[in-house]
């Protein structure tokens, strides 16, 4: 291997948005790293589902497609 072409691989502290911190090694060049999710708060590991609605998109979807849109064709004909 050539000398002095590889980045320095050093220990960094990762801080999650939930407040959890842990140490790992990285070539990022900084002493700290910010993460949005970690194993302490990720739904896959915790089994808890976080529901984040950005700008009312779920309500907009329900207004547009909710109600009778998803009902079967037989149910729609019976109501008429």
C-alpha positions as MATLAB code, in Angstrom:
seq = 'XXXXXXXXXXXXXXXXXXXXXXXXXXXXXXXXXXXXXXXXXXXXXXXXXXXXXXXXXXXXXXXXXXXXXXXXXXXXXXXX';
ca = [
       0.000    0.000    0.000;
       1.093    3.526   -0.630;
       1.919    5.718    2.328;
      -0.056    8.863    3.216;
      -2.944    8.364    0.777;
      -5.480    6.915    3.214;
      -7.609    9.099    5.498;
      -7.006    9.036    9.236;
      -9.301    6.491   10.903;
     -10.087    7.778   14.380;
     -12.659    7.459   17.143;
     -15.732    9.726   16.902;
     -18.707   10.319   19.183;
     -22.107    9.809   17.540;
     -25.045   11.753   19.014;
     -28.567   10.739   18.038;
     -31.594   13.050   17.904;
     -33.082   11.055   20.811;
     -30.079   11.976   22.984;
     -28.258    8.654   22.930;
     -24.496    8.788   22.375;
     -21.963    6.127   21.491;
     -18.432    5.917   20.186;
     -17.339    4.399   16.907;
     -14.497    4.788   14.440;
     -14.717    6.822   11.254;
     -12.686    8.599    8.599;
     -15.077   11.561    8.546;
     -12.473   13.972    9.903;
     -14.603   15.357   12.754;
     -14.723   14.440   16.429;
     -18.531   14.331   16.556;
     -21.246   13.041   14.262;
     -25.002   13.796   14.397;
     -27.472   11.016   13.562;
     -31.246   11.108   13.111;
     -31.842    7.527   14.272;
     -29.944    4.969   16.289;
     -30.638    1.476   17.589;
     -32.143    3.007   20.755;
     -34.929    4.807   18.897;
     -35.276    3.067   15.507;
     -38.683    1.353   15.128;
     -37.093   -1.857   13.821;
     -35.138   -2.357   17.040;
     -37.648   -0.933   19.542;
     -40.844   -2.384   18.088;
     -42.557    0.996   18.465;
     -43.922    2.779   15.420;
     -43.296    6.513   15.228;
     -45.808    8.353   13.121;
     -44.576   11.615   11.666;
     -47.023   13.580    9.546;
     -45.290   16.207    7.449;
     -47.466   19.158    6.470;
     -50.774   17.286    6.858;
     -50.125   14.814    4.060;
     -52.093   12.027    5.723;
     -55.161   14.222    6.155;
     -54.857   15.398    2.553;
     -54.672   11.789    1.367;
     -57.692   10.804    3.462;
     -59.724   13.735    2.132;
     -58.838   12.871   -1.446;
     -59.082    9.066   -1.332;
     -60.807    8.279    1.964;
     -64.368    7.253    2.446;
     -65.949    5.396   -0.451;
     -62.881    5.337   -2.698;
     -61.483    2.140   -1.144;
     -64.792    0.306   -0.703;
     -65.677   -2.609   -2.933;
     -67.753   -2.053   -6.060;
     -70.621   -4.137   -4.594;
     -70.836   -1.865   -1.541;
     -70.982    1.263   -3.719;
     -73.826   -0.135   -5.850;
     -75.817   -1.167   -2.774;
     -75.747    2.374   -1.374;
     -77.145    3.946   -4.584;
];
